[in-house]
Amino acid sequence: MNLFSAMQAGVELMRLWRGTWRRSELPLHGRSMSPLTRGATRLIVSHGSPPYRRGDILLFLQHGGLTAHRAVAGIEAEGQMCWRTQGDACLSPDPEPVPTEEVLGTIVGLRRGEESVSICGPAWSWAQLLAAWQTRLVSSLFPRSEGGESPPGRIGAWVGRAVLAAHRGVLRACFGLAGIAERIRWAEPAQVVRPPRRGLSRLIASYGGSEAISGDAPGPFDPEELEEGLLEARLHGLDLLLLRHLKQEGLLAHGAMPEDQRQHQEALAFRTLRWRSRLEEVVASLRQRRTAVLALKGFANSLILYRGDIVREMRDVDLLIHANDSEGTLRLLEDLGFQPSPSRAGIDYSIHHHAVPLQDPETGLLLEIHTDLTSVGRLQAGHSSQIWERSEPLEFGGGVIYVPCREDRLIHTCLHLRRDRYAGCLRDVVEIAEMTRLTEPPWNWGFLQEVAQDLQCLAPLYVGLRLSLIICRAPVPEEFLLNVARHLSPSRFGREVRIRFLASQLGVHPSRDAILSLAGSRAICRRVAPL
């Protein structure tokens, strides 16, 4: 394959990626975007979708090659939306406008050697908008001649050089301030966890990599700090999940697990094995009745996300069935010895779209049989058919059980956060981070947004992803979140302040904080949560 054919194949691949918000890297040649690209060797491209905004650096084909220039104005040409583009260091705009459909992606980062520099975020949005306005203003001082050249025009050459020097200086200052503002915005993400305890905060910070861990030099945790953090994490059902993560990252020294934690893990493993054996019997019996079963929430994550590892402590198991199979399923469970849970009497379960939880007296297995997803305000009933359509089959107990696709599982976790008013829901945020860290196959963020819009729960998705990004540095594209935010209420600053408050309430727990603190936090979070 020659170089031209390789470039054509690359362009076609970028067109296929458009709308997925996947990222790719391209080598940088030229200085037309200086001073922004000064010292950079590669461009980080996000293959998102419209609407684009003035100030975005668009990637497109021009004269047989790929060009990355800034969108300085939106125009309408031949009945379609186009963008007038121009390099920051160019005296005049590009000769031809770029149709929106021909945009291959936007530049969201630069690579300088081994260092990756993000140029995406609220501060960068304002800086790039200013750069577009200023670049167009400077080009107006250098009108393009009929021959296509760009002479100084009505002002002297020395004045032109002075204007260009001032233009570059202002851009350097603007980009520098944007970078500082974004670093402040991302400083110490783990410290928003309330209350700021050394052990748990450090364990959560490990999701951002060793460079995000506060304290002394990064490395394995000492036994005292590990025990303190795991005791805090156990309150949220997070201890085994964090241990698994620390082992994967090489931050857990050999033999460092506390004895109390080891005993807890063994007891949980024994209970899980008993539950699984009984659960396989239940699913096999339903399969014989030709009743399709779909795993929900923690059970689905234990099968898909954790690959059967015993790292997630579950109080119950949620199963989704078709509504017309409900009566037969409940009779079958009664025949198998399951009884209504006495500890959950007097609750109206119809609003949660599941029957009274049934418990197996022998193993303690607690089952919740759903016929639809939990209704939480804006999410209406009747969406289970779409969940079934997108579900995936999985081998379980010698047969097939269905699990929601990962987009539905992530959205359901975000809805669970909202239902519980965010207070004390640290585990849900960590699980969102675990889901987004699985990059094979790569996430199609555009499809995730479509699913959330179809379920009318774009705001809970945004809040859940944003919280996971703040707390755990979840690998969610910042440019994708900015695009989602454009579909929500216009108050970006107010929304960010409210999300920061919700993040501060994730560590509230009734066994450590007063009950009034938990109830009060949830009451405030209900009013604060962005819509």
ZILIN-V918684 format. One record per residue. N is the residue number from 0. SS is DSSP state (h for helix, s for strand, l for the rest). PHI is phi in radians with two decimals (999 if undefined). Layout:
BEGIN
((N SS PHI) (N SS PHI))
END
This chain:
BEGIN
((0 l 999) (1 l -1.38) (2 h -1.11) (3 h -1.16) (4 h -1.13) (5 h -1.12) (6 h -1.17) (7 h -1.07) (8 h -1.10) (9 h -1.10) (10 h -1.14) (11 h -1.10) (12 h -1.13) (13 h -1.11) (14 h -1.16) (15 h -1.19) (16 h -1.37) (17 l -1.02) (18 l 1.63) (19 l -1.62) (20 l 1.12) (21 s -1.26) (22 s -2.01) (23 s -2.49) (24 s -2.19) (25 s -2.28) (26 s -1.17) (27 l -1.77) (28 l -2.29) (29 l 1.66) (30 l -2.20) (31 l -1.20) (32 l -1.87) (33 l -1.21) (34 l -1.58) (35 l -1.06) (36 l -1.62) (37 l -1.08) (38 l 1.46) (39 l -1.47) (40 l -1.98) (41 s -2.47) (42 s -1.86) (43 s -1.73) (44 s -1.89) (45 s -1.88) (46 s -1.67) (47 l -1.58) (48 l -2.48) (49 l -1.06) (50 l -1.45) (51 l -1.51) (52 l -2.26) (53 l -1.03) (54 l 1.84) (55 l -1.12) (56 s -1.63) (57 s -1.64) (58 s -1.84) (59 s -2.70) (60 s -1.53) (61 s -2.58) (62 l 0.95) (63 l 1.40) (64 s -2.32) (65 s -1.47) (66 s -2.23) (67 s -2.10) (68 s -2.28) (69 s -1.44) (70 s -1.36) (71 s -1.80) (72 s -2.85) (73 s -1.74) (74 s -2.32) (75 s -1.96) (76 s -2.32) (77 l 0.96) (78 l 1.35) (79 s -2.31) (80 s -1.30) (81 s -2.27) (82 s -2.16) (83 s -1.45) (84 s -2.01) (85 s -2.85) (86 l -1.31) (87 l -1.07) (88 l -1.72) (89 l -1.66) (90 l -1.43) (91 l -2.54) (92 l -1.23) (93 l -1.14) (94 l -1.14) (95 l -2.06) (96 l -1.19) (97 s -1.85) (98 s -1.10) (99 h -0.99) (100 h -1.19) (101 h -1.65) (102 l -1.29) (103 l -1.62) (104 s 2.92) (105 s -2.18) (106 s -1.49) (107 s -2.11) (108 s -2.96) (109 s -2.26) (110 s -2.08) (111 s -1.95) (112 l 1.18) (113 l -1.54) (114 s -1.54) (115 s -1.86) (116 s -2.02) (117 s -1.42) (118 l -2.12) (119 l -2.30) (120 l 2.54) (121 h -1.00) (122 h -1.12) (123 h -1.16) (124 h -1.06) (125 h -1.18) (126 h -1.09) (127 h -1.29) (128 h -1.14) (129 h -1.10) (130 h -1.10) (131 h -1.13) (132 h -1.12) (133 h -1.23) (134 h -1.10) (135 h -1.19) (136 h -1.11) (137 h -1.12) (138 h -1.15) (139 h -1.19) (140 l -1.41) (141 l -2.22) (142 l -1.09) (143 l -1.27) (144 l -1.38) (145 l -1.12) (146 l -1.36) (147 l 1.64) (148 l -1.51) (149 l -2.22) (150 l -1.30) (151 l -1.04) (152 l 1.36) (153 l -1.45) (154 l -1.94) (155 l -1.24) (156 h -1.08) (157 h -1.19) (158 h -1.18) (159 h -1.07) (160 h -1.13) (161 h -1.17) (162 h -1.12) (163 h -1.14) (164 h -1.12) (165 h -1.13) (166 h -1.03) (167 h -1.14) (168 h -1.10) (169 h -1.12) (170 h -1.12) (171 h -1.04) (172 h -1.14) (173 h -1.12) (174 h -1.18) (175 h -1.11) (176 h -1.15) (177 h -1.10) (178 h -1.10) (179 h -1.12) (180 h -1.08) (181 h -1.21) (182 h -1.14) (183 h -1.13) (184 h -1.11) (185 l -1.76) (186 l -1.18) (187 l 0.79) (188 h -1.12) (189 h -1.29) (190 h -1.30) (191 h -1.38) (192 l -1.19) (193 l -1.86) (194 l -1.41) (195 l -1.31) (196 l -1.71) (197 h -1.06) (198 h -1.16) (199 h -1.12) (200 h -1.04) (201 h -1.20) (202 h -1.12) (203 h -1.13) (204 h -1.12) (205 h -1.10) (206 h -1.20) (207 h -1.55) (208 l 1.64) (209 h -1.09) (210 h -1.24) (211 h -1.60) (212 l -1.44) (213 l -1.37) (214 l 1.80) (215 l -1.33) (216 l -1.02) (217 l -1.12) (218 l 2.81) (219 l -1.02) (220 l -1.34) (221 l -1.31) (222 h -0.98) (223 h -1.15) (224 h -1.17) (225 h -1.10) (226 h -1.13) (227 h -1.08) (228 h -1.15) (229 h -1.22) (230 h -1.10) (231 h -1.14) (232 h -1.15) (233 h -1.12) (234 h -1.05) (235 l -1.77) (236 l 1.19) (237 l -1.90) (238 h -1.09) (239 h -1.21) (240 h -1.14) (241 h -1.20) (242 h -1.07) (243 h -1.06) (244 h -1.14) (245 h -1.12) (246 h -1.12) (247 h -1.10) (248 h -1.54) (249 l 1.25) (250 l -1.77) (251 l -1.99) (252 l -1.16) (253 l -1.09) (254 l 1.32) (255 l -1.51) (256 l -1.18) (257 l -1.09) (258 h -1.09) (259 h -1.08) (260 h -1.19) (261 h -1.13) (262 h -1.15) (263 h -1.08) (264 h -1.14) (265 h -1.14) (266 h -1.12) (267 h -1.16) (268 h -1.09) (269 h -1.11) (270 h -1.14) (271 h -1.12) (272 h -1.11) (273 h -1.15) (274 h -1.09) (275 h -1.12) (276 h -1.03) (277 h -1.20) (278 h -1.17) (279 h -1.07) (280 h -1.12) (281 h -1.11) (282 h -1.13) (283 h -1.11) (284 h -1.13) (285 h -1.17) (286 h -1.12) (287 h -1.13) (288 l -1.51) (289 l 1.06) (290 l -1.77) (291 l -1.29) (292 l -2.17) (293 s -2.15) (294 s -1.33) (295 l -2.14) (296 h 0.84) (297 h -1.10) (298 h -1.12) (299 h -1.11) (300 h -1.16) (301 h -1.14) (302 h -1.41) (303 h -1.78) (304 l -1.27) (305 l -1.82) (306 l 0.95) (307 l 1.47) (308 l -1.13) (309 l -1.53) (310 l -2.22) (311 l -2.15) (312 l -1.39) (313 l -2.04) (314 l -1.49) (315 l -2.65) (316 s -2.12) (317 s -1.80) (318 s -2.20) (319 s -1.91) (320 l -2.25) (321 l -1.25) (322 h -1.04) (323 h -1.29) (324 h -1.70) (325 h -1.13) (326 h -1.10) (327 h -1.13) (328 h -1.16) (329 h -1.14) (330 h -1.14) (331 h -1.08) (332 h -1.13) (333 h -1.13) (334 h -1.14) (335 l -1.42) (336 l 1.77) (337 s -1.31) (338 s -2.26) (339 s -1.01) (340 l -1.23) (341 h -1.23) (342 h -1.35) (343 h -2.13) (344 l -1.33) (345 l 1.43) (346 l -1.87) (347 l -1.46) (348 h -1.44) (349 h -1.10) (350 h -1.27) (351 h -1.73) (352 l 1.06) (353 s -2.57) (354 l -1.34) (355 l -1.02) (356 l -0.98) (357 s -1.94) (358 s -2.11) (359 s -1.55) (360 l -1.06) (361 l -1.34) (362 l -1.78) (363 l 1.44) (364 l -1.10) (365 s -1.95) (366 s -1.93) (367 s -2.04) (368 s -1.69) (369 s -1.67) (370 l -1.98) (371 l -2.79) (372 l -1.28) (373 l -1.10) (374 l -1.44) (375 s -2.28) (376 l 1.38) (377 l -1.34) (378 s -1.41) (379 l -1.54) (380 l -1.25) (381 l 1.76) (382 l -1.65) (383 h -1.13) (384 h -1.08) (385 h -1.22) (386 h -1.09) (387 h -1.09) (388 h -1.10) (389 h -1.62) (390 l -1.23) (391 s -2.20) (392 s -1.33) (393 s -2.55) (394 s -1.26) (395 s -2.69) (396 l 1.06) (397 l 1.39) (398 s -2.62) (399 s -2.02) (400 s -2.22) (401 s -1.76) (402 s -2.27) (403 l -1.09) (404 l -1.09) (405 h -1.13) (406 h -1.12) (407 h -1.17) (408 h -1.14) (409 h -1.17) (410 h -1.13) (411 h -1.11) (412 h -1.14) (413 h -1.12) (414 h -1.18) (415 h -1.12) (416 h -1.00) (417 h -1.18) (418 h -1.08) (419 l -1.55) (420 l 1.09) (421 l 1.24) (422 l -1.13) (423 l 1.36) (424 l -1.77) (425 h -1.12) (426 h -1.11) (427 h -1.07) (428 h -1.14) (429 h -1.15) (430 h -1.17) (431 h -1.06) (432 h -1.10) (433 h -1.08) (434 h -1.14) (435 h -1.27) (436 h -1.31) (437 l -1.40) (438 l -1.82) (439 l -2.09) (440 l -1.24) (441 l -1.03) (442 l -1.16) (443 l -1.76) (444 h -1.16) (445 h -1.11) (446 h -1.16) (447 h -1.03) (448 h -1.15) (449 h -1.09) (450 h -1.11) (451 h -1.12) (452 h -1.17) (453 h -1.13) (454 l -1.49) (455 l 1.03) (456 l -2.41) (457 h -1.19) (458 h -1.14) (459 h -1.05) (460 h -1.10) (461 h -1.07) (462 h -1.11) (463 h -1.08) (464 h -1.17) (465 h -1.17) (466 h -1.10) (467 h -1.16) (468 h -1.22) (469 h -1.23) (470 h -1.38) (471 h -2.04) (472 l 0.92) (473 l -1.02) (474 l -1.35) (475 l -1.71) (476 l -1.04) (477 h -1.06) (478 h -1.17) (479 h -1.16) (480 h -1.13) (481 h -1.11) (482 h -1.17) (483 h -1.12) (484 h -1.08) (485 l -1.19) (486 l -1.61) (487 l -1.84) (488 l -1.05) (489 l -1.27) (490 l -1.40) (491 h -1.18) (492 h -1.12) (493 h -1.08) (494 h -1.13) (495 h -1.16) (496 h -1.10) (497 h -1.16) (498 h -1.16) (499 h -1.08) (500 h -1.16) (501 h -1.04) (502 h -1.08) (503 h -1.23) (504 l -1.71) (505 l -1.15) (506 l -1.53) (507 l -1.20) (508 l -2.55) (509 l -1.12) (510 l -1.35) (511 l -2.04) (512 l -1.90) (513 l -1.09) (514 h -1.02) (515 h -1.08) (516 h -1.14) (517 h -1.18) (518 h -1.12) (519 h -1.13) (520 h -1.10) (521 h -1.19) (522 h -1.13) (523 h -1.21) (524 h -1.09) (525 h -1.07) (526 h -1.47) (527 h -1.51) (528 l -0.93) (529 l -1.14) (530 l -1.99))
END
